[in-house]
Amino acid sequence: MDSTKKGSTIVTVLVGLALLMSLFMIMVKSVRYTSSAKEEMTEYYTLRIMGELFLNRYLSEIRTQPVNPNYQTIEYNVGKIRYKIDSEKIIYEVYTSKQKLYRRYQVMNEK
């Protein structure tokens, strides 16, 4: 009888440890995903602001430049903006700091 009680106690302890470990792993994964999502949203808004900055600050200056089919780059700490001037439109691309293309925009080239 005592050996059966010891065996069931050991099994109960092992099952409890397994449940605690699985709960811990779930918590670690959720923290990792949460921090990843926060980082992604921060990057998203930063790049969105970069695109707005390009439109508000540089676009009028760029429109005065001659047509240039080659890409030119404006570098920031958090990413970069590449743009080229066509006769009809200005195409600009916003990149993350990891060189991943975030978004491509087109604006009419009104001189």
C-alpha positions, 0 to 999 in steps of 0.5 A: 500500500505504501509503495502504491501511495509513493508511486502515485505521489511521484506521478502527481509531482511529475505531472505537476512539473510538466504542467508548470513547464508547459505554462512557462513555455507558453508565457515565454512565447507570448512575451516573445510575440508581444515584444516582436509585435511592439517592435514591428508596430514601432517600426511601422509608425517610424517608417510611416513618419519617414514617408510623410517627412519625405512628402512634406520636406523634400518633395517640393525641393525634388520637383525642381530637380531635372528628370533622373531615372536613377534612384537616389537615397536619403539615409536615416538611422531607422531606414532609408528612402530611395526615389527617382524622378520620372517625367510624369511621376516621382517614385519613392520607396521607404526601407527599414533599417534591415533593408526590407522594402516597406512601401512604394509610393508614386506621386505626380511630378507637377513642375 
